[in-house]
Amino acid sequence: MNRFILCCFLLGAMALPAMASAHGNVRQHDTMRMLEQGAFGSVVSGNWSGYAVTGPEDSVTEAAGSWVVPTATCAGNGEANTGASFWVGIDGYTSPTVEQTGTDSDCSKGAPTYYAWYEFAPLGGVTITTIDVEPGDVMTASVTYDGTEFTLTISDERTNQTFTISKEFPMAKRDSAEWIAEDNSFVFTDFGTVAFGEDGTGVTATCEATVSGETKPIGGFHTYHAIFLGGLTKYNWFAVPSALTPDGTSFTVQWH
């Protein structure tokens, strides 16, 4: 268990390739790239920062989360393209797929841009055009599995806009749930700090997962993992998660 970590068809959607040209030099979201195993179950990743809970294969049936869309700080020089994604999902911690939905805070030619998306990785991601995302918006999202299909739902609490899609995805392992800030670009957006969970969003029953039939907040599980986004040089952090709040529901990720 982590204490403090590492001690010392579709209307309203379009494919990510179109999004990439519209929103800057953004690449497809990916499974976690582990660089190093840390203390107390924590890990250093090349692309993720946040938290994950793990279980046996076929045991995870839901991941739910909430976060506040952070502001993208852009160079404003008309050239810089950066990307940062914030999402909740199932799989990808040690398995080859991710069923996920979230938002981006990007810079496109030096200007901030925000949008919602979903992805059944390794299939291409899809931008959701029916949700108008702004910095400061509280987002809620969930990924559930009913024995046949995954259902991905994401909502903006400011606008009350909601998007849902269901899909069979038999290759999924269903052995982890995640709440993540992801570097999905060649240059990671400076987003400052992003807040996940009830303490930051005011949304109850969030940052929870259902594993082997039990629904708990992140900190309620015996096995959970803090994920630090780092470089190849030890302690060269790009994004760092805080410790969980005492109720196990909330945390922040700080850009470095």
Buried (B, 14 or more C-beta within 10 A) or exposed (E): EBEEBBEEEEEBBBEBEEBBEEBBBBBBBBBBEBBBEBEBBBBBBBBBBBBBBBBEEEBBBBBBBBBBBBBBBBBEEEEBBBBBBBBBBBBBBEBEBBBBBBBBBBBBBBBBBBBBBBBBBBBBBBBBBEBEBEBEBBBBBBBBBEEEEBBBBBBBBBEEBEBEBEEEBEEBBBBBBBBBBBBBBEBBBBBBBBBBBBBBBEBEEBBBBBBEEEEBBBBBBEEBBBBBBBEEEEEEBBBBBBEBBEBBBBBBBBBE
